[in-house]
Amino acid sequence: MDTTDHQVLHAALALVEQAGTDFTMEQLAARANVPRATVYRRVGSKAALLQRLMQEHGVVLDDRRDIRTRILHAARQVFGHYGPVHASIEQIA
């Protein structure tokens, strides 16, 4: 595992410990100090990252909220950070 992979996984573990699965890929990129595109190239998707954390690091995930609640929560975070004019669907996803 190279340094960037290690940074991303370490940051993801810290975020899961802090907020469960309720973090964005943008937050992960900021915490790992790498561009968001690099995060996606290294781990694929958030689902793939969480699967990898479960398999390689034994992380137990318990995210029982439904998809609608998760989307609304993400939208609230993005709108709060960027405002309604500058927020994008990509940021919410």
N, C-alpha and C positions, 0 to 999 in steps of 0.2 A: 504494500500500500504506500503510495507516494504521499508527500507532505500535504498537498491540496486535499486529497481524499481524507487524510487524517483530520485536517482542519474542519472539513465539512461534517464528518461523522461526530467529532468531538463537540462541535457546536450544536448538532442535532440532539445528541444525548443530553446536553445541558438544557436545551429548550424543552425537551420532553420531560425532563425532571422538574423544570420550573412551571410549565404550563400544560403538560400533557400533550396531546396532539393538536392543541389549539394555537399553532404558530403558522406563520406564512413562510413561503419560500423566500420572500424578500427579507423577512426577519432572520432567516437562516443564513442568507448570503451576507447580511450585515454583521451577524455574529461571527461568521467564519472569515470575514474580511476578504471576500472574493465576490466577483460580479455574479449576479443572479443567473446569467447564461452559463457560467461555469458550474454552478450548483446543478442546473438541469442536465448539463453534459455528463457530470459525474454520477448523478444518482437517478436520472430519468425523471420520475415524478415523485410527488410526496408519498403516494401509496407505495411505490417501489422502495423509497427510503425507509418508510416505517417497517416494511416487510424485512428489509435488510437489518434494521436495528433489532427486530425480534429474533431473526435467525442468528446473526453474528454476535449480538451483545446480550441476548436474553431479556430484552426490554419487554415488559408486559404492558400492553396497551388496552385501555378500557375506555373507549370513546363510544358512549351509548347515545349520544345526541343524534337526532335525525339530520338528514342532509339539509333540509330547509333551515333549521336552526344554525347549522354551521355556516351556510351561505350568508344568512342575515348577520351573524356575528362578524364574519370576514368583511362584509360590506360596511358595517358600522366602523370597523377599524380603519379601513381604507378611506372612507369618507371623512372620518375624523382627522386623518393625517393629511390627505391631499385636498379635501374639500370636494363638493359635488361637481365642480367644473372640471377638475383635473384628474379625478378618479377614473379608472378604466376597469373594464371587465377582466382583463388579464391580471391586474393587481388583486382583484377580488378572488379570482381563481387561484 
